[in-house]
Amino acid sequence: MQRLGVAGFAILTAPFGDQVARATAYQPADRPLPAVVIDHPVQMVGEDVLRQRARQIADAVQRLLKGESP
C-alpha cells in the first residue's frame, strides 16, 4: 500500500507496542510502518474510557498527518 501512495499505520495497545517492528522486520519498505500505541485495554471498558482511547488515536493521527511522530 505504501508503494501505491496509500498511508497506513497500525494501532496497538501498550503491551503490544513493539510488535510492529518485529512483524515487519523482514518485509522491505521504503519507510517504517508507523505505530499508534494507546492505553490498554480497549474492550470491556466504560464509554468514558473508550472515548479517551479514541481521543488518543485521533491525536496521534493528527500528528502523523503533520509528519510528526505519533
Beta strands, then each sheet from edge to edge (+ up, - down):
strand 1: 10-13
strand 2: 35-38
sheet 1: 1+ 2+
end
